[in-house]
Amino acid sequence: MWDATAPVPVTAWVPHRVAYVDALAIEAEVIAWTQRAVLVGWILSGLAHPIHVWLWAMRCSVGSDSFEGRTLIR
């Protein structure tokens, strides 16, 4: 696993429950990652604490690049 020296801004599709579970595109930060998964953190409007979730790397992108298979910050 690699830890970022600083949070990396990303757009991530995360589970979001309303009356059912749905994916929601949000602006978030990648905190750590493996070859296939990323730890994403974000703060919802009105909350004081961050939410964290592990996602498959293919669910996050930096610009047009996927996080899948990354070993270093470019």
Secondary structure by P-SEA (a helix, b strand, c coil): ccccccbbbbbbbbbbbccbbbbbbbbcccccccccccbbbbbcccccbbbbbbcccccccccccccccccccc
